[in-house]
Amino acid sequence: MKTTVLLEKIPLFKGLSPEVLSILAEQLRVIKVKRADVLFRKGSEGDCLYIIQQGAVKITLPSEAGDEMIIAIFKAGDFFGEMALLDQMPRSANAIAMNSTRLLMLNRRDFLSFLKTNDTAMEIILSSLSNRLRRTSKTLEDTVFLKVSARFAQKLLELGDCFGRRDENELKISLRLTQKDLGDMIGATRESVNKEFRKLHKEGIVSLSDQTIQIHDIERLERRIK
């Protein structure tokens, strides 16, 4: 499939003419990474924007003790790394591939030139930054006010919305996640996540098969948040 056809499917490039897409395609560089490969680390120079064609990437905040918190997971069609390009400050977090991932890279000069000539793209960037800030605020609020059981249930539902697929009456989350990953997403220990998972499994709400999380009863899971 031609790069221009792939670009048409990415929200950031919505509404661009075939001519503009063709020019943009020539400026993009394709890279492929494996699971656990680091795309950039907190504090490094931000010199390019990343757009995911296939796979998933987690954005994490590391601690001095070596722990981390997962603040976002991006999937195919999402972009990340734009903040460092806009403010010219070092990267504010780590970016790590969660599986085999194919990405498009746009360097800083071409990215800024692209924004100057495309109002729609600028609006999408600003909207994305606003939404990500809101999600970060919501995560902080949940960490302070919700119990681990509610945070865990809510995160499973969010993952189901983004990465789930329907299979009859069940929702399967095919993204490969460890219990540590889930703990890092909700600000809890792996042991706490394991305890909550066992409870949900015992009640027939959630199960795990072949590294796929299966949600069997969405309504009962939703009630654990309230």
C-alpha positions in Angstrom: 0.0 0.0 0.0 1.3 3.4 -0.9 2.4 5.8 1.9 -0.1 8.4 0.7 -3.0 6.0 1.0 -1.8 5.2 4.6 -1.5 8.9 5.4 -5.1 9.5 4.4 -6.2 7.1 7.2 -4.4 9.2 9.9 -6.5 11.9 11.6 -3.6 14.3 11.7 -3.5 14.5 7.9 -7.3 14.6 7.4 -8.4 16.8 4.5 -5.0 17.2 2.8 -5.0 17.1 -1.0 -3.3 14.2 -2.8 -0.5 16.7 -3.8 0.2 17.7 -0.3 0.1 14.1 0.9 2.6 13.2 -1.8 5.0 15.9 -0.7 4.6 14.9 2.9 5.2 11.2 2.2 8.6 12.1 0.8 9.6 13.7 4.0 8.6 10.8 6.3 11.0 8.1 7.3 9.6 4.6 8.1 11.1 2.7 11.1 10.3 -0.7 12.6 10.9 -1.5 16.2 10.5 -4.6 18.4 8.7 -5.0 21.7 10.4 -3.1 24.6 12.5 -1.0 22.2 12.9 2.6 23.5 12.1 5.3 21.0 13.2 8.1 23.3 13.8 8.8 27.0 12.9 11.6 29.3 15.4 14.4 29.0 16.5 13.6 25.5 16.3 16.0 22.6 13.0 16.1 20.7 13.9 16.1 17.1 11.0 14.3 15.4 7.3 13.5 15.5 6.2 9.8 15.6 3.1 8.5 13.9 2.0 4.9 14.5 1.1 2.9 11.4 0.9 -0.5 13.2 1.4 -1.6 16.8 1.3 0.3 20.1 3.6 2.5 22.1 3.5 3.3 25.8 4.5 6.7 27.3 5.9 6.4 30.7 7.2 8.6 33.5 10.2 7.1 35.3 11.1 7.5 39.0 14.6 7.8 40.5 14.0 4.4 42.1 13.5 2.8 38.7 9.7 2.5 38.8 7.5 4.0 36.2 4.0 5.1 35.6 2.3 4.6 32.2 0.5 7.8 31.4 -0.7 6.9 27.9 -0.8 4.1 25.3 -1.0 5.0 21.7 -2.2 2.8 18.9 -2.3 2.8 15.1 -3.3 6.2 13.7 -2.1 8.1 16.9 0.9 10.5 16.9 3.2 11.5 19.8 6.3 13.5 20.5 4.9 16.8 19.3 5.3 18.6 22.6 9.1 18.7 22.5 8.9 19.9 18.9 6.6 22.8 19.8 8.4 24.1 22.9 11.9 23.0 22.0 12.3 21.5 25.4 13.7 18.0 26.2 11.4 15.0 26.1 9.1 15.0 29.1 8.7 11.1 29.2 9.9 7.8 27.8 8.3 6.2 24.7 8.6 2.4 24.5 7.2 -0.1 22.0 4.7 -2.5 23.4 4.9 -4.9 20.5 6.3 -5.0 17.0 5.6 -1.6 15.8 5.9 0.3 12.5 6.2 4.1 12.7 6.5 7.1 10.5 9.0 9.9 11.6 8.7 13.5 10.6 11.7 15.7 11.6 11.3 19.0 13.5 11.9 21.3 10.5 9.4 19.6 8.2 6.9 19.2 11.1 6.9 23.0 11.9 6.7 23.8 8.2 3.8 21.5 7.8 1.9 23.2 10.7 2.5 26.6 9.3 0.8 25.7 6.0 -2.0 23.6 7.4 -4.6 25.1 9.8 -6.5 21.8 10.2 -3.4 20.0 11.4 -2.7 22.7 13.9 -6.2 22.4 15.3 -5.8 18.7 15.6 -2.5 19.1 17.4 -4.0 21.7 19.9 -7.1 19.5 20.4 -4.8 16.5 21.1 -2.7 18.4 23.6 -5.9 19.6 25.4 -7.3 16.1 25.5 -4.1 14.6 26.8 -3.9 17.2 29.5 -7.5 16.4 30.5 -6.7 12.7 30.7 -3.7 13.4 32.8 -5.8 15.5 35.2 -8.4 12.7 35.3 -5.8 10.1 36.1 -4.4 12.2 38.9 -8.0 12.7 40.3 -8.7 9.0 40.1 -5.4 8.1 41.8 -6.3 10.4 44.7 -10.0 9.7 45.1 -10.7 6.2 43.8 -9.8 2.9 45.4 -7.6 0.5 43.6 -10.6 -1.8 42.7 -12.4 1.2 41.0 -9.2 2.4 39.2 -8.5 -1.1 37.9 -12.1 -1.7 36.6 -12.0 1.7 34.9 -8.7 1.1 33.2 -9.9 -2.3 31.9 -12.9 -0.6 30.4 -10.7 2.1 28.8 -8.4 -0.5 27.3 -11.5 -2.3 26.0 -12.7 0.9 24.3 -9.3 1.5 22.6 -7.9 -2.0 22.0 -10.9 -4.4 22.5 -12.8 -6.4 19.9 -16.2 -7.9 20.3 -16.4 -11.7 20.2 -20.1 -12.6 20.7 -21.0 -11.2 24.1 -17.4 -10.7 25.3 -14.9 -8.0 24.9 -11.3 -9.2 24.2 -8.3 -6.9 24.8 -5.6 -8.3 22.6 -2.9 -5.9 23.6 -0.2 -7.8 25.5 -0.1 -6.5 29.0 1.6 -7.7 32.2 0.2 -7.2 35.7 3.0 -4.7 36.2 1.9 -2.8 33.2 -1.6 -2.6 34.6 -0.3 -1.5 38.0 1.9 1.2 36.3 -1.2 2.5 34.6 -3.3 3.0 37.8 -0.6 3.8 40.3 -0.8 0.5 42.1 1.6 -2.5 42.8 1.6 -5.7 40.8 0.4 -7.5 43.9 -2.6 -5.2 44.2 -3.5 -5.8 40.5 -3.1 -9.5 40.9 -5.5 -9.4 43.9 -8.1 -7.5 42.0 -7.8 -9.7 39.0 -8.4 -12.8 41.1 -11.5 -11.2 42.5 -12.9 -10.4 39.1 -12.0 -13.8 37.8 -13.7 -15.5 40.7 -16.9 -13.5 40.0 -16.8 -14.4 36.3 -16.3 -10.8 35.2 -12.8 -11.1 33.7 -10.5 -13.8 32.6 -7.1 -14.2 30.9 -6.4 -16.5 28.0 -3.3 -16.6 25.8 -2.2 -13.2 27.0 -5.7 -11.8 26.1 -7.8 -10.2 28.7 -11.5 -11.1 28.3 -14.2 -9.0 29.8 -17.3 -11.2 30.2 -19.6 -8.8 31.9 -19.2 -5.1 31.1 -22.1 -3.9 33.2 -20.9 -5.6 36.4 -17.4 -4.2 35.7 -18.9 -0.7 35.3 -20.6 -1.0 38.7 -17.3 -1.4 40.5 -16.4 2.1 39.5 -19.3 3.7 41.3 
